[in-house]
Amino acid sequence: MPATEDAPDVDVEHVGDGRHLTRVTRVQTTSGDAGRPFVLVAGVGVAATYFEFLAPTLAESGDVFALDLPGFAGMPRPGDQPTAAFFADRVEEVLDHYGLVDPVIIGHSMGTQVVTEVLIRRPEVRHAVLVSPVVNDRESSLPLVALRFAQSATRETFHLAMTALSAYVLCGVVYFARVLPHLLRYRLIERLPRVAASVLLIRGEFDPMSPRRFHSRLVAAARDARRWEIRGAAHSIINAHAIGAADLIVRHAKDAIAPKGRMPAEKAVVPPPPHAGVDIVLSALRERFAEWWSAARGDEAGVERAKERHARILWRAYSRSGRDPRRAVGAEKATATERPSRKDETPAM
């Protein structure tokens, strides 16, 4: 892991091996191979739990820092206005604290707005990834956004739906309602031209919240952008299709990816563990509930214990499937080298 030093005006409390609290931002780390670090910023109302598949897969290439931003995942709700700029301040605190000079910064959904603000402030960052960026500037009214969200939700997995539901409960209706107007007012297409980094845009085939035409306009507005689509995916690519998302992210960071293309679903999806019995499923659900309950009570040690136990449970589930479990969830250091084949990728959109 990178050396950790206290940054000025940042109150960082160690809360367990691999997890820390930065002011009101929880940072969950996954130790990886010696490469550039990855910083993961989730969408509105959700948490680093969304990255349960993506983080260990990216850790094959570098250390991973997944953030629980203020007000989400049981973190304290700030008195400040929850704008993209406010959340960008918190991300910058994490970058400074860990000494991350040139990380690959990945944002999902609302997290793309936060990441864009960070990139504008930090032109030294060379690569970033905007997954399922929002809000489409031509459909930014609340009724339309709600409709598109509902349409996308019908394509998500049950596991993802339960993960999202628990996160939204922790966030709370009142705070979610405070954040949402800022999200709807943010114009990504107007801010992106100020970004100097090379940006990769990724969308799911069935994601009406982040449609193809919106991506076309974003690419045209950006200084340096690539665009890829993952077939069969909806809005939450970073969970159900984490294998493909990680592959695209790593290749983008190495400038080893075509300007645009489509990835087949079978090369991207995280397969279900075929030999996971009812006992493992129930145990995993129990630990997710324990994490939720601990977060609701402000018990950071309880959150850590639940996360670690959940990771070990999924590790066992995937190890029984015949796949290298380090390719799946829960590994502190993922070192598997098998990569998805690229021969079926479509090089144009």
N, C-alpha and C positions, 0 to 999 in steps of 0.2 A: 504494500500500500504506500502511497505518497506520504512523506513526512508531514505530520500534523503540528501546526503551531497556532497559538491563539492570535487571531487577527484583531486589530484595534476596534474597540466598540462592539465586539461580537461576543456575546455570552454563550460559550459552548460548554455543555455539560456531558460528560461521558456517561452513558446509560447502559453499557454492556458491550461485549465484544462485537465490533462491526456496526454498532448503531450509536448515534449521537444526537443531541438536541442543540440546534443552532438557533439561539434566541427563541423563536416560535416555529422553527422549521426542523422536522425530524429527518435525519439523513440515514438511509439504510445502505450499507456498502456491501459489495460482493468483490472479494479479492480475485483478481484476474491475472492473465499473463502480462509480461512487460510490454505494454503498448500505450497508446494514447488513452486517457480516461474517457469515460462516457458519463454524461450527466442527464438524468431522465426526469422530465417534468410532466406530470399527469394533467388531465383535464379538470373541468369545474366539478367540484363536489367529490371527486374520487381520490384515490390514494396510491402510494407506491405498490400496493398489493396488485394493481393492474399489471405491474411489470414482473410478476412472479415467474413467467416463462422467458421474457425478453432479457432480464438482467443476467441470469446465469449463462445464457447463450452468448451474449455480448462479452461476458467475462473471459471467454476464450481468447479475446483480443486485447483486453485491458481492464483496469479496475472500473467498477460501476458504482455510481452514486445516484440512488433513487430518492427523490424528495417528497415528503409530505408537507405541503405548504400550509401557512396559517389558516385555521378554520376548518381544515379538512382532516379526515382520519383521526378525529378526536383531539387535534391540536387546538390551542387557545385561539379564540376568535379575536382579531385585532380591533382596536378602535379606529384605525385608519380606514380610509376608503379603499375597498378591495379592488383596485384597478390593476391593469396589466403592469403598469409602472411600479406599483407597490410590490407585487409579487416578484417582479424583476429585481427589485432591491434585495429581496430575500435570497434569490438565486445567486446574486453577486456576492452576498455575504458568505455563502457556501464556497464559491470559487476562491475567494480571498482566504478563507480559513484553511482550506486544504491546499492552497498554492497551485490551483489548476490554471495554468497559463493558457494552454491551447487545447482544451477538451473538445470532444465532439458532443454538441448539445442537442438533445432530442426532445421535442415537445409533441404532445398528443392533444388534439382537439383544442380546448382553451389554452393548453400549455404551449401551443404554437404562437399565441399572442405574446405570452410571457417571454418565450425564447427569442422572438423577434425583437422585443425591447432590449434584451440583454445584448443581442448581436449589434444593434445600433450603437450601443454604448461601448462595445468592445470589438473594434474592427480587427484586433489581432487574432480573434478566433477564426480559424480557416474553414471549418466545416460544421454544418448544422443540418438537422433533419426535421422537417415539419410533417408529421403524420396526421392525416385527416384534418387539415387546417380548417378553421372556421373564423368568422362567419362569412358565408357567401354574401357579398355586397349587394346582390340583386334579390336576395330573399332574407332580409335581416329583421323582418318584423317578428314579434314573439309568436303569433299564431302559426306563421309559416315555419319557423325554426322548430316549434313543438311538433308540427306535422311531420317534418323531415326526420326528426329524432325518433318519432314513433314508427315511421316506415323502416328506418334502419334497425330499430330494436327487434323487429320481427325476424331479422336474419342472425341475431346473436345467439350464442349458446346459453343453455340453462346455467352452466357454471359461471359464465360471465355476468348473466343477469343477477344471480345471487351475490356475486362479488360487488357489483355496482349498487345493488339495493342496500347492502350493509354499509357501504361507504356514504350513500346519500343520507341514511339515517343518522350516522355520526356527524355529518355536515350540518344537518338540520334545515328545515324549510325556511326559517327566517334568514339564516346566513346565506343560503343558496339564493334567496330572493334579493339579497343585497348585492351579490356578485353578478347576477345575471344581466342587469341593465348595462353594466360596464362592458360585459362580454358582447352584448348586442351592438353597442355603440362603436366598438373598436373596428377600424377599417384596415385590415391586414394588407389589402392591395395598395393602400396609400403609404403604409409604413415599410413594406418590403423593399422598395427601391433604395432605401437608405442603408440596406444591409450589404456589407462588403464580402461576407463569407460566401463560399460555395454552398448552395442550399439544395437539398434533395427533398422533393415533395412526393409523398406516398399516399395513395388513396385505395380504398377497397372498391371492388367492382360494383357492389350494392350499397353505396353510401350516398344517399341523396343530400345529406348535410354538407358534403364536400364534393360536389359534382365535377365531372370532367371539364366542363366549360369554365368553371371557376379556376381550376388548375391551369388551364390554358392562359387565362388572363393573368394569373400570378406569375407564370413563367415569363410572359411577355413584359411584365412590370419589373421583374427582378434583374439584377445585374448579372448574376451567374446562377442559373437554376437548372436542375434536372427533374424529370417527372417519371414516376413509375406507378403502375397499378397492379394490385394483387387480385387475381381472379378468385371469385367465391367469397371474398371478404366483405364485411360491412364496415361500420365506423370504428369498431374496437380492434383494429388490426394487431395492435401491440400485444394482445393477449392470445386470441385464438389462432392467429397467423404469425406468431412471434418468430418462428424459425426463418420464414421468408423475410420478415422485416429486418431481423438481425443481419441476414446475409446482405441485403441491400445497403444497410447502414455501414457495415464494415467495408464493403467494396467502394462505397461513396467516399469514405474517409481516406481511402487509398487512391482516389481518382481512377478507379479501375471499373467503371460502370458506364454503360451507354447513356447518352443524354435522355433517352426515353425508352420505355418498354413495358411489357406485361409479364408477370410471373404467374405460372400455373398454380392453382390452389394446392395441388398435391405436393408441390415443392415448398410450400409456405406453412401449411397448417401444422399445429401441434397435435400429434395423434393421441387419442385417449389411451390410457394404459390398459391393455386388453386383459390383464390378469389381476386387476385390482378388485378385491372382493368387497362384500358389503362392510366388513369390519374396517377396511381402510377408508372407504367412503365416509362412514360414520365418524371415524376418528378425525378425518380431515375437516369435516363439518364442525365437530366439537371444538377443534383448535381455532377455526375461523371465528366461532362464537366467542371463545375465550379471548381472542384478540380484540374483537369488537367490544366486549364487556369491559376489558381492561382499559381500552382507549376511552370509552365513555366515562370511566371513573378517574381518568388521568393517571393510571398506573403504568408508567413506562416500562418498569421491570416485567410486569405481566404481559405487556404487548410483546416484549422481546421473547419471553419464554414461549408464548403462543406461536409467534412467527417461526422460531427455530424448530419447535415440535412439528408444526405444519410442514415445514421444508423437509424434515426427515421422513415424514409419512409419505409425501409425494415421491421422494427419492426411492423409497422401497417399492412404491407402485410402479414406477418406471423401470426400475432395475429388473423387475419380474417380467417385463415385456420383451426382454431380449435386446433392447436398445441400451446404449451407454447412458446410464442415468444422469451423467454430467451434462448430457445434451438437453436434459429436461430441467426440472425445478429442484432448488434446494441445495445445490453444491456450493460450498464456500469458494472452491476454485475449479472452474470448468476448463478442461484441457482437451476434450475430444477434438479430433481433427477432421472427421468426416464432414464434408460439406454437401449441400444439395447440388445435384447436377444442374447445369445451366443449359443443357442442349435443347430443352423444350421452350425456352423463353422466347417471347415474341419481341423483336427489337424495335417495334414502333407502336404508337398508339393512334 
